[in-house]
Amino acid sequence: MIAEVQEKTVSSAPSLITEAEALEILEGKIPLLSVVARASEERSRYYTNRVRIHILDNIKNGYCPEDCGYCAQRKGGDSGIQEYSLKTPEEIWDDAKRAKDNGAYRFCMVTSGRGPTDKAVDKLAETIAKINGELGMKVCLSAGILDAKKARVLKDAGLDRYNHNLNTSESKYNEICSTHTFKDRLTTLEAAREADIGLCSGIIVGMGEELKDLIQVAFELKRLGVISIPINFFIPIKGHAIQKSSLTPEFCIRVLSVFRLVNPDSEIRIGAGREGHLGSLQSMALFVANSLFAEGYLNVKGSEMVQTMNLIRDCSMVPEFTEGVPEGWDEYETQSLYDEKNFPELYKHKK
């Protein structure tokens, strides 16, 4: 059964700040708590106290001909990641079933490469239809560059959203990739939108960009009507080939707030790097964003589901499962320093 509330496929609410105001926020000229309070109000307006948990599934890893400098799967990256061809439909379905059982709101299938062939699209369509029909689960696909024909096949199979991140601004793009262009990415998003597939597109923060680049992406996503925006914070692991920026937890919160205020009714997702870059401010981030990933990212480990559920609970929020919020979700294991079993170890001075 699909969630009772019908999701929007296009962001329609107007931006609440100008580019100049966004710059002031990122420059730290407005107190952080004032920024968070305003962004939190919009988050609550559209998503109440619910949090959508997404689980990624690499259905094909490595063997990529693209040279995206931020990706461990890039051509010539020598990152040491495991490479494997496209998983079978049965393997993908099993992964989707496991994701749903673990509390995922949406199952996100990701495949490496420039873009899918017609044959690959047909296979993916069959798998999407099965997950939709037998699990009643929302599906997002990230498979690279897409044209209108392929987008229509995926839509007819029941694809909920298509992910294709802009990653950075148009003026910065040729510094992070040479095998395709910013325009290629825009064309893919436009093809998915014309097929009435909800757009999922975001950014990677911390790749040596300027503040104006972040602002340009925020407003470009607004122009496209993107309904789901993952905000990733660059993780500088082996295999990458770009300049990295120094990120602080406060700055990351400011970035999330800018994207919320520019795109108030969009699903703002805390993506890769939240554990390391947000640190102790992860809870504060959830008062701005209404979505996050659990159980890792494409090629990097992340928080386990238990930790993610506890984070949500600590904020007095609830996870939004595919079929709503079921009874018993809060039975996930909790670990308190003040559990009785820990008492003997709490004494500073023992006899």
N, C-alpha and C positions, 0 to 999 in steps of 0.2 A: 504494500500500500504506500503510495506517495504521500508526502506530508500534506496536511489539509490545506495549508495556506499556499495559494498559487504564487510562485515567485515571479517577479518581474524579470524580463530579459534585457531591458534597456534602462539605464539610469536617466531620469528625467528631471529630478530636482535641481534647481539652479545653484551655482556656486555661491557660497556665502562670504567669500573673501576675494580680493583682487590680487593680482600678481605682486603688487607693492606690499600688500598686507602679508602675503605668504612669505615674502623676503624678510619682513620684520620679525615674523615668528621664527624663521630659521636662523636669523642672526642673533636671536636671544634678546631682542629688544622688548618683548612682551613676557611678563612673568610666566613661568611654566604652568603653575596651577591655574592661572587664568585661561591659558590656552587649552589645557586639558578639560577644564570645566565646560568651556564652550563646545569642544569637540564631543565630549561625553553626552551633552544634551542632545546632539544630533544623532549620536549612536543609539541612545535610548528611544528617541522618537521613531526610528525605523526598525530597530531590532530588539527593543525592550532589554531584558537581562539575559538574552540567549546567546550562546556561543556555538558556532558551527565548527565541527572538527573534520578536517580533511586528512585522508591518508593517501600518500603517493605510492604508485606501483610502477617501477621501472620495467616495462614489458619488453624493452630492448635496450641494451646497454653497450656503449662504445661503438666501434666501427664507424665513426662519424667523419664525413668528409669536410665538415665545416670547421673554421678556425676561431670560433668564439673564444676570446681570451679569458672569459670568466668561467669557463666550463672544463671540468676534469675529463670530459669525454672528447674534447676537441682533437682535431687532426694533429698528430705529432706531440701530443701533450705529455706522454710518458708518465702518467700519473700513478700507474700501478693498479687501476681499478679493474674489476672483473668484467670481461666482455662476453656478451652472449647475444644470440639472435632472437628474433621475436618469439615470445612465449606462445605456447599452444593456447587455443581458446579455452581448453579445460583448465590449464594452469591459471589463466587470467580470471576465470570464473571462480576458482577456488580462492584466489587472492581477494576477490571482491566479497565473497561470502565471509571470509575471515575479517575483512575490514568492517563489514556491517556488524558482525558479532562483537567487534571491539568498540563499537560506538561511533563509527564514521558517519557523518551526514552526507558526504559526497565521496565517491571513489574516483581518484584522479589517475588516469593511465597516461604514462609518459613514454615516448619512444624516441630514440636518438635518430639522427639523420637529417638531411635537408628537407625531406617531405615524403609522404607515403605514395607508393605506386597505386594504380587503379586496383590491382590485385590485393594489395595490403589494405586498402580502404574497404574493399568488400569483406575481407576477413574481420576487420575491426567492427564493421557494421553488424555482422552476425553476432559478435561477442557483446556489443552494446545492447542489441535487441534482447539477448538472453538475460543479461544482468537486469535490464529494465523489466522484462516480463516475469522472471522467476524470483528476483530479489526485491523488485520494486524500489531499486536504489538509483539515486541520481548519479549521473556519470559526466565527468569532464575528461576531455582528451587533449593531450599536447603532443602533436606529431609533426610539427614543423610547417613549412610553407604549403598552403592549400589553395585550390582554385574553386570557382563557383560550383562546378559539377561535383567534385568530391565532397564539398560542404553539404550539398543537397542530399547525397547518399547517406551521409552521417546523420543529418537531421531526420530523414525518413526512418532511420533505425532507432530514433529516440534519444540522440545525443542531447544532453542538457546544456553543456557549455563547451566552448573550445578555448583552450589556453594558448596564447602566443604573446609573450611578454615583449614590450617595447624595450625594456632594460635600461635605456638611457635616452638622451635627447637626440634629435636628428643631427645636430651639429657635432655631437660627440661620437656618433655611432661608428664612423670609420676608424676610430682609435681602438675599438674593441673587437671589430670583426671586418674581414675583407672579402669573405666568400659570398656574402649576400648583403643587401642594403636595408636601411630603415624603411625605404619605400616598399620593399618586398614584404616586410612585416605589416605595414599598413594595408597593403593589398590583401593579405591573408585575413586580417581582421574584418575588412570590408566584405570579403566573400562570405565569411561566417555570419556576419550581421545580415546580409541580404538573404541568407537561408533561414533567418529567424532563429539562429542559435545564439544563446546568451554569450557575451564576450567575457573572457577572463584574461586580463592583461595587466602587467604591473612593471615593476622596476627593481633594479639591484642598486642599492645605496652603498657607496664606499669604494667606487672604482676610479677615484681621482677626479670626479666630476666637480663642477662648480655649483653653487646654490641655484643659479639660474637654470641649470640643466634639470634639476629636480622639479623645479616649478613648471618648466615647459612640459615635462612629461605629465604632471598632475593635470594640467589644463588640456593637454592633447587627449588624455583618457576621457575627460569630461566631454570634449567635442565628439568623440566616438560613441559616447553613451555607454561606456564599459560598466557593467553591473558588478563585476567581481575583480578586485584589485589586490593581488599579492604584493606585499612590500618585503623584499628580501634584503638582508644585510650581508654584504660580501664576506665570504669565509675564505681566507687566503691559503688554501691547501695546495699540495704539490700538483703541478700540471697546469696551473693558471699562468697567464702571460700578460697581466695588466698591472698598472700602478694601483696600489691600495690607499685608501684614506684612513685616517684615524677617526674612529667612531666612539662617541660616548653614549651612555644610556639616555641622558637627557636629550641629546640631539636626535636619537632614534625616535623618542617620544614626540618630539617636535615635527619630525618628518611624517609620522603616522597621523598627527593632528592636521597637518596641512592637507594631506590627501583626503582626510575625512571632510574637512571644511570646503574643499573644492568639489568633492564628490559625495555630498551628504547622505544620499540614499543608496550608495554602492556598498557592497560587502567588502570591507577593508580587512585583509588577512595579514596577520603577522607571519611572515614566511621564514626562509632560512636565516639562521644566525641569531634567532631571538635568545637562545640560551646563553650565548657568549657575549653578544653586544648589548642586550637589554639587562642582563643580569638580574639584580634585585628589583628592577623596575618592570619586570614582566607583568606583575599584577596591575600596575598603573596603565600599562599598554592596553589591557583588556577593557578599560573604561573608554578607550578610543576606538579600538578595533573590535570587530564582532566575530572574528574567525581566526583559526590558526591551524597549523599542521601538527600532527602527532606522529611519533614513531619514526622520525627522521625525514630526510629530504632525498634528493636524487642520489647522491653518492656520499653523503655525510650523515652520521648518526645524530639523533636529536632526543628530546624528552620521550620517555615511554608513556603509554596511555595512563597509567596510574598517576604519574607526576602531573600530566596535563589535567586530569580530572580533579586532582587536589588543588591545582592552580585556579581552576574555574570555581570550585567550591569556596575557596578562600575569599573570592571576590563577591560572594553571595549571588553568583550567577548559575545558570543551568545549561547543560549541553543540549543542543538542538539535534536530535537524531532524525533520521529519514522519516520515521513515523511519529514524530513529536517527541516529547520528553516522557519516557516510560517510567513506571514505578520501579524503585530499586536502583536507580542509577547511582545514588549516593552510597551504595554498598561497596563501591570500590575501596580497596584497602587504604586506610589512613595511618599515618605514622606520626605520632605526637611525641615530642620530647618528654611530655609529662604523663605518658602511659605508666601504669603501675609497675610494669616490668622494668622500667628504666630507673625507678627510684633509687636503687642501691648505687647507681653510677652517678647520681646527681650531686651527692655530697662532696663538697670541696675538701673538707677535712674529715677523714674517716678514722674510726678508732683503730 
